[in-house]
Amino acid sequence: MVRLVARFEHEAAEHLSETPLTVDQSWSVLGDGRVEIVAEVQLDETLRWWLLGFGSHVEVIEPRELRQLLAEEFERGASRYRQSDLAAPAAPRVGYRDLAPAEP
C-alpha cells in the first residue's frame, strides 16, 4: 500500500465524496478550488488507469513514481496531438446511405 495524494478539479472530485476511493480517504478543498484527496491505496494498473481517466482534471502529488509515470503518459498523448498533420486534406465524408448495399 502507498499513500496517494492527488488534487482534483472540484467537478471531478465531487463523486469521491459519495463514493470514496478508500474507507480511510480524507479530502480538503484547496485555496484554488481544487480538492486534495489523501488515501492509502494499492499501487497497481487499476489505480493508474483510474487516474488517467481524469485526464487534466487530476494532479498526482504522491507517490513521486506514480506522478512521474502519469506525467510521461500524458506527455506521450499530448505529443500525438502535436505531431498530427492537420494540414492534410480531409477524407471525403461518408454518409449512412453511402454504406448501404447497392440495390439490384
PAZAPA-4460 file (N, C-alpha, C; in steps of 0.05 Angstrom, whole numbers, plus 32768, in hexadecimal, padded with zeros to 4 digits):
% residues 104
    n_x    n_y    n_z   ca_x   ca_y   ca_z    c_x    c_y    c_z   seq   type   mol
   8011   7FE8   8000   8000   8000   8000   8012   8019   8000     1      M     A
   8008   802E   7FF3   8016   8047   7FF2   8003   805E   7FF9     2      V     A
   800F   8074   8001   7FFF   808C   8007   7FFB   809B   7FED     3      R     A
   7FE2   809E   7FE4   7FDC   80AD   7FCD   7FD3   80C9   7FD5     4      L     A
   7FE0   80DD   7FCA   7FD7   80F9   7FCD   7FD1   8103   7FB0     5      V     A
   7FB9   810A   7FAB   7FB1   8113   7F90   7F9F   812B   7F92     6      A     A
   7FA2   813D   7F7F   7F92   8155   7F7F   7F80   8154   7F66     7      R     A
   7F66   8157   7F6B   7F52   8155   7F57   7F44   816F   7F53     8      F     A
   7F3D   8175   7F3A   7F2B   818C   7F35   7F11   8186   7F44     9      E     A
   7F05   819A   7F4F   7EEE   8196   7F60   7ED8   8184   7F54    10      H     A
   7ED1   8189   7F3B   7EBD   8179   7F2E   7EC4   815B   7F2C    11      E     A
   7EDE   8156   7F27   7EE7   813B   7F25   7EE8   812C   7F40    12      A     A
   7EEA   813C   7F55   7EEC   8130   7F70   7ED1   812C   7F7D    13      A     A
   7EBC   8138   7F73   7EA2   8137   7F80   7E99   811A   7F86    14      E     A
   7E9D   8108   7F74   7E93   80EC   7F79   7EA3   80DE   7F8E    15      H     A
   7EBB   80E8   7F94   7ECB   80DB   7FA9   7EC0   80E0   7FC5    16      L     A
   7EB0   80F4   7FC8   7EA3   80F8   7FE2   7E8D   80E3   7FE6    17      S     A
   7E80   80DB   7FD1   7E6B   80C7   7FD3   7E75   80AA   7FD0    18      E     A
   7E89   80A7   7FC0   7E95   808C   7FBC   7EB3   808F   7FC1    19      T     A
   7EBC   808D   7FDA   7ED8   8091   7FE0   7EEA   807C   7FD3    20      P     A
   7F02   8084   7FCD   7F16   8072   7FC2   7F1D   805C   7FD6    21      L     A
   7F1F   8064   7FEF   7F24   8051   8005   7F15   805A   801E    22      T     A
   7F13   8048   8031   7F05   8050   804A   7F14   8064   805A    23      V     A
   7F2F   8065   8057   7F3F   8078   8067   7F44   8092   8058    24      D     A
   7F37   8096   8041   7F3C   80AE   8031   7F35   80C7   8040    25      Q     A
   7F46   80DB   803D   7F40   80F6   8047   7F43   8109   8030    26      S     A
   7F34   811F   8032   7F36   8133   801D   7F32   814F   8028    27      W     A
   7F3E   8161   801A   7F3C   817D   8023   7F3B   818F   800A    28      S     A
   7F2D   81A5   800C   7F2B   81B8   7FF6   7F43   81CB   7FF8    29      V     A
   7F51   81CE   7FE2   7F69   81E0   7FE2   7F60   81FC   7FDB    30      L     A
   7F71   820F   7FDE   7F6C   822B   7FD8   7F63   8231   7FBC    31      G     A
   7F6D   8220   7FA9   7F66   8224   7F8D   7F4D   8216   7F84    32      D     A
   7F3F   8209   7F98   7F26   81FB   7F92   7F29   81DD   7F8C    33      G     A
   7F42   81D5   7F88   7F46   81B8   7F83   7F43   81A9   7F9E    34      R     A
   7F3F   818F   7F9B   7F3B   817E   7FB3   7F53   816B   7FB5    35      V     A
   7F5F   816B   7FCC   7F76   8159   7FD1   7F6C   8140   7FDF    36      E     A
   7F71   8129   7FD3   7F69   810F   7FDE   7F82   8102   7FE9    37      I     A
   7F81   80F7   8001   7F96   80E7   800C   7F8B   80CC   8014    38      V     A
   7F97   80B6   800B   7F8D   809B   8011   7FA4   8087   800E    39      A     A
   7FA1   8071   801D   7FB3   805B   801B   7FA8   8048   8006    40      E     A
   7FB7   8044   7FF0   7FAC   8034   7FD9   7FC1   8020   7FD0    41      V     A
   7FB7   800D   7FC1   7FC8   7FF9   7FB4   7FD3   8006   7F9B    42      Q     A
   7FED   8006   7F97   7FFA   8012   7F80   7FFA   7FFD   7F6A    43      L     A
   7FE7   7FFE   7F58   7FE5   7FEA   7F43   7FDA   7FF7   7F29    44      D     A
   7FD6   7FE6   7F15   7FCC   7FEF   7EFB   7FB0   7FFB   7EFD    45      E     A
   7F9F   7FF0   7F0F   7F84   7FFA   7F12   7F84   8017   7F1B    46      T     A
   7F95   801D   7F2F   7F98   8038   7F38   7FA2   804A   7F22    47      L     A
   7FB6   8041   7F14   7FC1   8051   7EFE   7FAC   8058   7EE9    48      R     A
   7F9D   8044   7EE0   7F88   8049   7ECC   7F72   805B   7ED7    49      W     A
   7F6B   8057   7EF0   7F57   8068   7EFD   7F5F   8085   7EFD    50      W     A
   7F78   808A   7F05   7F82   80A5   7F05   7F84   80B1   7EE9    51      L     A
   7F8E   80A1   7ED6   7F90   80AB   7EBA   7F75   80B3   7EAF    52      L     A
   7F60   80A6   7EB9   7F45   80AD   7EAF   7F3C   80C9   7EB6    53      G     A
   7F49   80D5   7ECA   7F42   80F1   7ED1   7F51   8105   7EC0    54      F     A
   7F64   80FB   7EB0   7F72   810D   7E9D   7F7E   8125   7EAC    55      G     A
   7F7B   813C   7EA1   7F87   8154   7EAD   7F79   815E   7EC6    56      S     A
   7F65   8150   7ECF   7F56   8158   7EE6   7F61   814D   7F00    57      H     A
   7F78   813F   7EFE   7F85   8134   7F16   7FA3   8139   7F15    58      V     A
   7FAF   813E   7F2C   7FCC   8140   7F2E   7FD4   812F   7F46    59      E     A
   7FE4   811B   7F40   7FEF   810A   7F56   8007   8117   7F62    60      V     A
   8007   811A   7F7C   801D   8126   7F8B   802F   8110   7F96    61      I     A
   8023   80FC   7FA2   8032   80E5   7FAD   8023   80CB   7FA5    62      E     A
   8031   80B6   7FA1   804D   80B2   7FA2   805B   80BD   7F89    63      P     A
   8074   80C5   7F8C   8083   80D2   7F77   8085   80C1   7F5E    64      R     A
   8088   80A6   7F62   808B   8095   7F4B   8071   8093   7F3A    65      E     A
   805A   8095   7F48   8041   8095   7F3A   803D   80B0   7F2C    66      L     A
   8045   80C5   7F39   8044   80E0   7F2D   8054   80E0   7F13    67      R     A
   806C   80D5   7F14   807E   80D5   7EFC   8072   80C3   7EE6    68      Q     A
   8067   80AD   7EED   805A   809A   7EDA   8043   80A8   7ECB    69      L     A
   8032   80B6   7EDB   801B   80C4   7ECE   8025   80DB   7EBD    70      L     A
   8039   80E9   7EC6   8044   8100   7EB6   804E   80F6   7E9B    71      A     A
   805C   80DF   7E9C   8066   80D4   7E83   804F   80CB   7E70    72      E     A
   803B   80BF   7E7C   8024   80B5   7E6C   8015   80CD   7E60    73      E     A
   8011   80E2   7E6F   8003   80FA   7E64   8014   8107   7E4F    74      F     A
   802E   8107   7E53   8040   8113   7E3F   803F   8104   7E24    75      E     A
   803F   80E9   7E26   803C   80D9   7E0D   8022   80DF   7DFF    76      R     A
   800D   80E2   7E0E   7FF3   80E8   7E02   7FF3   8104   7DF5    77      G     A
   7FFE   8117   7E03   8000   8133   7DF8   8011   8134   7DDF    78      A     A
   8027   8124   7DDF   8038   8125   7DC7   802A   811A   7DAE    79      S     A
   8017   8107   7DB2   8008   80FD   7D9B   7FF8   8114   7D8F    80      R     A
   7FED   8125   7D9F   7FDD   813B   7D95   7FEF   8150   7D87    81      Y     A
   8007   8155   7D93   8019   8168   7D87   8024   815E   7D6D    82      R     A
   8028   8144   7D6A   8034   8138   7D52   8020   8133   7D3C    83      Q     A
   8007   8134   7D41   7FF3   812E   7D2D   7FF4   8143   7D17    84      S     A
   7FF0   8139   7CFE   7FF1   814B   7CE7   7FD5   8155   7CE1    85      D     A
   7FCD   816B   7CED   7FB3   8175   7CE9   7FB0   8183   7CCE    86      L     A
   7FC6   8188   7CC0   7FC5   8196   7CA6   7FBE   8183   7C90    87      A     A
   7FBE   8169   7C95   7FB7   8155   7C80   7F9A   8159   7C78    88      A     A
   7F94   8155   7C5E   7F78   8158   7C56   7F66   8144   7C64    89      P     A
   7F4F   814D   7C6A   7F3B   813C   7C78   7F31   8126   7C65    90      A     A
   7F2D   810F   7C70   7F21   80F9   7C60   7F04   8100   7C5A    91      A     A
   7EFB   80F6   7C43   7EDF   80FC   7C3C   7ECC   80F1   7C51    92      P     A
   7EB8   80FF   7C57   7EA4   80F7   7C6B   7E94   80E0   7C60    93      R     A
   7E91   80CC   7C71   7E80   80B5   7C69   7E67   80B6   7C7A    94      V     A
   7E51   80B6   7C6D   7E38   80B7   7C7B   7E2C   809B   7C7F    95      G     A
   7E18   8099   7C8E   7E0B   807F   7C93   7E02   8072   7C79    96      Y     A
   7DF6   8082   7C68   7DEC   8077   7C4E   7E03   806C   7C3D    97      R     A
   7E1B   8078   7C3F   7E31   806E   7C30   7E3A   8052   7C38    98      D     A
   7E34   804B   7C51   7E3C   8031   7C5B   7E27   801B   7C55    99      L     A
   7E0F   8022   7C4C   7DFB   800E   7C47   7E02   7FFF   7C2D   100      A     A
   7DFC   7FE5   7C2C   7E02   7FD6   7C13   7DF1   7FE0   7BFC   101      P     A
   7DFC   7FDE   7BE5   7DEE   7FE7   7BCD   7DD6   7FD5   7BC7   102      A     A
   7DC1   7FE1   7BBE   7DA9   7FD1   7BB7   7DAD   7FC4   7B9C   103      E     A
   7DA2   7FAC   7B99   7DA6   7F9D   7B7F   7D97   7FAA   7B68   104      P     A
***
